[in-house]
Amino acid sequence: MAQYQHIPVSVILKSFIMKLTGKATRNLIFIPFLLFAIAALTLAFLPKAEKDHMPEPIGEAVWEYITETHSYENWDNWPGFEGMYEGQSPHGAFLKLYVNDAAKAALNSNFEGMPENAIIVKENYNKQKKLVAVTPMYKVEGYNPEAGDWFWAKYGADGTIMTEGKVGSCIDCHAKMKEKDYLFSIAK
């Protein structure tokens, strides 16, 4: 494996300035401007904020995001639903409910619905408390305005896509809670 020599940025800048000016000048007036330009260019090419790197509303992309890129298991639980709690059909006998930062911020404010990029992940367990499915809801602006812009999915415990997208059975059931942004869970 190749080894690289660490060269301080100040040495690189001094060398660059000397090449530009043709002289070894110590007090160049334009050094602050040069540093500003380098910083501005660096920021322009850095990755954008997390919201710009959200997954497409596609089953594989959402699964990768919630299990690898930004593992939901590291997210907070929905306030008032910490740990495993009793559930009901169609989700399971026991559930765990997680929220990403966007969803958590909405729940910790004067809740008027979930913002774009909010993700809610529900782990679905059977009576023996074995994980059988993972069911996320993902808010994507313009995705499905007729149903609150939610992307719905159901994955097997191994990540197999069981259903995804504008899932009629999810929408029909959650439509009962349309005035609460299609959400049954409320902070306890």
C-alpha positions in Angstrom: 0.0 0.0 0.0 1.4 3.4 -0.9 2.3 5.8 1.9 1.6 9.5 1.6 3.7 12.2 3.1 1.7 14.7 5.2 2.4 18.2 4.0 1.0 21.1 6.0 -1.6 23.3 4.3 0.5 26.4 5.1 3.4 25.0 3.1 1.2 24.1 0.1 -0.4 27.6 0.2 3.0 29.3 0.5 4.3 27.3 -2.5 1.2 28.1 -4.5 1.4 31.9 -3.7 5.1 31.9 -4.6 4.2 30.4 -8.0 1.5 32.9 -8.5 3.6 35.9 -7.6 7.0 34.7 -8.6 8.4 35.9 -5.3 8.8 34.7 -1.8 6.7 37.4 -0.1 5.7 37.0 3.5 3.0 39.6 3.9 0.8 39.3 0.9 -2.4 41.3 1.2 -4.3 38.9 -0.9 -3.7 35.8 1.4 -7.0 36.3 3.3 -8.9 36.6 0.0 -7.2 33.5 -1.3 -8.1 31.6 1.8 -11.7 32.8 1.5 -11.8 31.6 -2.1 -10.4 28.2 -1.2 -12.9 27.9 1.6 -15.8 28.9 -0.6 -14.8 26.4 -3.3 -14.4 23.7 -0.8 -17.9 24.4 0.7 -19.4 24.5 -2.8 -18.2 20.9 -3.5 -18.9 19.3 -0.1 -21.9 17.0 0.2 -25.2 18.8 0.8 -27.2 18.5 4.1 -28.9 15.2 5.0 -32.2 16.4 3.6 -30.7 16.6 0.1 -29.5 13.0 0.5 -32.7 11.4 1.4 -33.6 8.2 -0.5 -35.9 8.1 -3.5 -39.3 6.7 -2.7 -38.4 3.2 -3.9 -38.3 0.1 -1.7 -34.7 -0.8 -2.1 -33.5 2.8 -1.6 -35.6 3.3 1.6 -34.5 0.0 3.0 -30.8 0.8 2.4 -31.3 4.3 4.0 -33.1 3.0 7.2 -30.8 0.0 7.7 -27.4 1.0 6.4 -27.0 4.7 5.7 -28.9 6.0 8.7 -29.9 2.9 10.7 -33.3 3.5 12.3 -32.1 1.4 15.3 -30.0 4.4 16.3 -33.0 6.7 16.1 -35.1 7.8 19.0 -38.4 6.0 19.8 -41.6 7.9 19.2 -42.1 9.9 22.5 -44.3 7.8 24.8 -43.6 4.6 22.9 -40.2 3.7 24.2 -39.2 0.0 23.8 -41.6 -2.8 22.9 -45.3 -2.3 23.4 -48.5 -4.2 22.6 -49.8 -3.8 19.1 -52.6 -5.0 16.9 -53.4 -6.2 13.4 -52.3 -5.6 10.8 -48.9 -4.8 12.3 -48.3 -7.4 15.0 -48.8 -8.5 18.6 -45.9 -6.3 19.7 -44.3 -3.2 18.1 -41.4 -0.8 18.4 -41.7 2.6 16.9 -38.8 4.8 15.8 -38.6 8.3 14.3 -35.8 10.2 12.5 -34.8 13.7 13.5 -37.3 15.4 11.2 -40.2 13.4 12.7 -38.9 13.9 16.2 -38.6 17.7 15.8 -42.2 17.8 14.5 -43.4 15.8 17.5 -41.5 18.0 19.9 -43.2 21.1 18.5 -46.7 22.3 18.1 -47.6 19.3 16.0 -49.3 20.2 12.7 -48.2 17.2 10.7 -45.0 15.7 9.6 -42.5 17.7 7.5 -40.9 16.5 4.3 -38.3 13.8 4.9 -39.9 12.6 8.1 -39.5 8.8 8.5 -41.4 6.7 11.0 -40.3 3.0 11.3 -42.4 0.4 13.0 -40.9 -3.0 13.9 -43.7 -5.6 13.8 -43.3 -8.7 16.2 -45.4 -11.8 16.5 -46.8 -13.2 19.8 -43.4 -14.9 20.5 -41.8 -11.5 20.1 -40.0 -12.5 17.0 -39.5 -9.7 14.4 -41.6 -10.5 11.3 -41.8 -7.2 9.5 -40.5 -3.6 9.3 -43.0 -1.0 8.1 -41.8 2.6 7.4 -43.8 5.6 6.5 -41.7 8.2 4.6 -42.9 11.8 3.9 -41.9 12.9 0.4 -43.2 16.2 -0.9 -45.3 15.8 -4.0 -45.1 12.0 -3.9 -48.8 11.3 -3.3 -50.7 14.5 -2.3 -54.0 12.6 -2.2 -52.7 10.5 0.7 -50.5 13.0 2.7 -47.4 12.5 0.5 -46.5 9.3 2.4 -44.5 6.5 0.8 -45.4 3.2 2.5 -43.5 0.0 2.6 -43.5 -3.4 4.3 -40.3 -5.4 4.5 -39.7 -8.9 5.9 -37.3 -9.1 8.8 -34.6 -9.9 6.2 -35.4 -6.8 4.1 -37.4 -8.6 1.5 -39.9 -6.1 0.0 -43.4 -7.3 0.7 -45.1 -4.1 -0.6 -44.1 -0.5 -1.3 -45.2 2.8 -2.7 -48.8 4.0 -2.7 -50.1 0.9 -0.9 -53.9 0.9 -0.9 -54.4 -1.1 2.2 -52.1 1.2 4.2 -53.7 4.3 2.8 -57.2 3.0 3.3 -56.5 2.2 7.0 -54.6 5.3 7.8 -57.1 7.6 6.0 -59.2 7.3 9.2 -56.6 9.6 10.7 -56.2 12.0 7.7 -56.7 15.0 10.0 -53.7 13.9 12.0 -51.5 13.4 8.9 -52.5 9.7 8.6 -50.9 8.9 12.0 -52.5 6.7 14.6 -49.7 7.1 17.2 -49.8 10.3 19.3 -47.3 11.3 22.0 -48.4 9.8 25.4 
